[in-house]
Amino acid sequence: MKLLGNVLWLLFGGLEAACGYFVAGLGMMLTIVGIPFGIQAFKIGVYVLWPFGQHVEYDAEAHGCLHTLMNIIWFFIGGIWIWLTHIGFGILLFITIIGIPFARKQFELAGLALHPFGRRVVMDEGF
């Protein structure tokens, strides 16, 4: 079922969203200061490419003021706009019954897009 969900996700906008994250990551990496932000954009892009069968959780080892500062900078660089985009698509997908699993992933992506530092993507167990 995860394979079918991922294939449908790719066909209906997942590939374009992942490419957007990859292009944004490349743009952020043009400066030395932007490299950590570009790496986070790449991580989110990989997750957006194949989201079913994975989930986001807080990283227990990543804490402190550096992650908080990076999340604040991320928020003002563009995190709020990415968050609003995921929320908007999530609301639209909730209109149909078939779109509910995709809407839930959009809301999960919205949380990750708002503050990605200090979080990690984990593979689900089982099939």
Kinemage of the C-alpha trace (Angstrom):
@kinemage 1
@onewidth
@group {chain A} dominant
@subgroup {mainchain}
@vectorlist {calphas} color= white
{ca met a 1} P 0.000 0.000 0.000
{ca lys a 2} L 2.923 2.333 0.717
{ca leu a 3} L 4.245 1.734 -2.802
{ca leu a 4} L 0.903 2.703 -4.347
{ca gly a 5} L 0.700 5.801 -2.135
{ca asn a 6} L 4.222 6.863 -3.090
{ca val a 7} L 3.609 6.343 -6.814
{ca leu a 8} L 0.379 8.365 -6.672
{ca trp a 9} L 2.195 11.018 -4.628
{ca leu a 10} L 4.892 11.290 -7.314
{ca leu a 11} L 2.374 11.481 -10.143
{ca phe a 12} L 0.246 14.169 -8.524
{ca gly a 13} L 2.837 16.720 -7.499
{ca gly a 14} L 5.397 14.997 -5.289
{ca leu a 15} L 8.107 15.035 -7.936
{ca glu a 16} L 7.626 18.743 -8.595
{ca ala a 17} L 7.664 19.543 -4.866
{ca ala a 18} L 10.863 17.548 -4.358
{ca cys a 19} L 12.495 19.308 -7.306
{ca gly a 20} L 11.514 22.623 -5.716
{ca tyr a 21} L 13.273 21.651 -2.503
{ca phe a 22} L 16.358 20.517 -4.447
{ca val a 23} L 16.550 23.759 -6.437
{ca ala a 24} L 16.075 25.800 -3.251
{ca gly a 25} L 18.830 23.750 -1.579
{ca leu a 26} L 21.204 24.455 -4.443
{ca gly a 27} L 20.379 28.154 -4.249
{ca met a 28} L 21.020 28.239 -0.511
{ca met a 29} L 24.354 26.478 -0.918
{ca leu a 30} L 25.762 29.243 -3.105
{ca thr a 31} L 27.087 30.929 0.022
{ca ile a 32} L 29.045 29.309 2.824
{ca val a 33} L 26.543 30.582 5.385
{ca gly a 34} L 23.677 28.914 3.505
{ca ile a 35} L 25.187 25.412 3.398
{ca pro a 36} L 23.383 24.095 6.528
{ca phe a 37} L 20.088 25.417 5.171
{ca gly a 38} L 20.742 23.794 1.794
{ca ile a 39} L 21.462 20.468 3.460
{ca gln a 40} L 18.141 20.669 5.335
{ca ala a 41} L 16.344 21.491 2.076
{ca phe a 42} L 17.900 18.392 0.473
{ca lys a 43} L 16.817 16.226 3.420
{ca ile a 44} L 13.262 17.510 3.164
{ca gly a 45} L 13.372 17.032 -0.621
{ca val a 46} L 14.294 13.371 -0.258
{ca tyr a 47} L 11.462 12.913 2.236
{ca val a 48} L 9.007 14.688 -0.089
{ca leu a 49} L 10.094 12.418 -2.932
{ca trp a 50} L 9.019 9.190 -1.154
{ca pro a 51} L 7.039 10.094 2.026
{ca phe a 52} L 4.905 7.010 2.695
{ca gly a 53} L 6.714 4.478 4.868
{ca gln a 54} L 8.615 7.198 6.723
{ca his a 55} L 7.809 9.626 9.510
{ca val a 56} L 9.412 12.641 11.168
{ca glu a 57} L 10.446 12.676 14.808
{ca tyr a 58} L 12.443 14.913 17.085
{ca asp a 59} L 16.127 14.094 17.334
{ca ala a 60} L 16.948 13.578 21.011
{ca glu a 61} L 20.631 14.320 20.414
{ca ala a 62} L 19.977 17.598 18.599
{ca his a 63} L 19.117 20.259 21.121
{ca gly a 64} L 20.407 23.610 22.200
{ca cys a 65} L 20.405 27.180 21.114
{ca leu a 66} L 22.110 26.536 17.745
{ca his a 67} L 19.125 24.555 16.429
{ca thr a 68} L 16.758 27.203 17.761
{ca leu a 69} L 18.727 29.973 16.037
{ca met a 70} L 18.846 27.992 12.772
{ca asn a 71} L 15.076 27.389 12.937
{ca ile a 72} L 14.442 31.103 13.473
{ca ile a 73} L 16.596 32.008 10.474
{ca trp a 74} L 14.924 29.249 8.403
{ca phe a 75} L 11.504 30.652 9.370
{ca phe a 76} L 12.356 34.075 7.975
{ca ile a 77} L 14.230 32.811 4.894
{ca gly a 78} L 11.161 31.046 3.595
{ca gly a 79} L 9.910 28.476 6.070
{ca ile a 80} L 6.663 30.352 6.651
{ca trp a 81} L 5.845 30.347 2.918
{ca ile a 82} L 6.649 26.657 2.556
{ca trp a 83} L 4.508 25.957 5.629
{ca leu a 84} L 1.582 27.914 4.193
{ca thr a 85} L 1.886 26.022 0.899
{ca his a 86} L 1.751 22.631 2.619
{ca ile a 87} L -1.180 23.725 4.813
{ca gly a 88} L -3.079 25.010 1.764
{ca phe a 89} L -2.578 21.800 -0.210
{ca gly a 90} L -3.462 19.745 2.859
{ca ile a 91} L -6.762 21.554 3.234
{ca leu a 92} L -7.534 21.060 -0.467
{ca leu a 93} L -6.700 17.351 -0.277
{ca phe a 94} L -8.995 16.833 2.726
{ca ile a 95} L -11.988 17.644 0.508
{ca thr a 96} L -12.066 14.095 -0.918
{ca ile a 97} L -11.875 10.822 0.965
{ca ile a 98} L -9.111 9.555 -1.329
{ca gly a 99} L -7.012 12.643 -0.587
{ca ile a 100} L -7.031 12.270 3.213
{ca pro a 101} L -3.779 10.211 3.469
{ca phe a 102} L -2.059 12.724 1.198
{ca ala a 103} L -3.425 15.616 3.261
{ca arg a 104} L -2.036 14.056 6.441
{ca lys a 105} L 1.403 13.849 4.796
{ca gln a 106} L 1.084 17.491 3.722
{ca phe a 107} L 0.436 18.488 7.336
{ca glu a 108} L 3.420 16.406 8.471
{ca leu a 109} L 5.533 18.154 5.828
{ca ala a 110} L 4.209 21.505 7.034
{ca gly a 111} L 5.536 20.816 10.509
{ca leu a 112} L 8.887 19.802 9.090
{ca ala a 113} L 9.022 22.834 6.785
{ca leu a 114} L 8.353 25.215 9.663
{ca his a 115} L 11.265 24.043 11.825
{ca pro a 116} L 13.478 21.345 10.252
{ca phe a 117} L 16.534 21.630 12.486
{ca gly a 118} L 16.518 19.135 15.337
{ca arg a 119} L 14.240 16.685 13.534
{ca arg a 120} L 14.968 13.585 11.520
{ca val a 121} L 13.189 11.285 9.096
{ca val a 122} L 12.822 7.672 10.243
{ca met a 123} L 11.747 4.646 8.215
{ca asp a 124} L 8.618 2.870 9.463
{ca glu a 125} L 8.992 -0.764 10.438
{ca gly a 126} L 7.222 -3.526 8.579
{ca phe a 127} L 5.866 -3.570 5.080
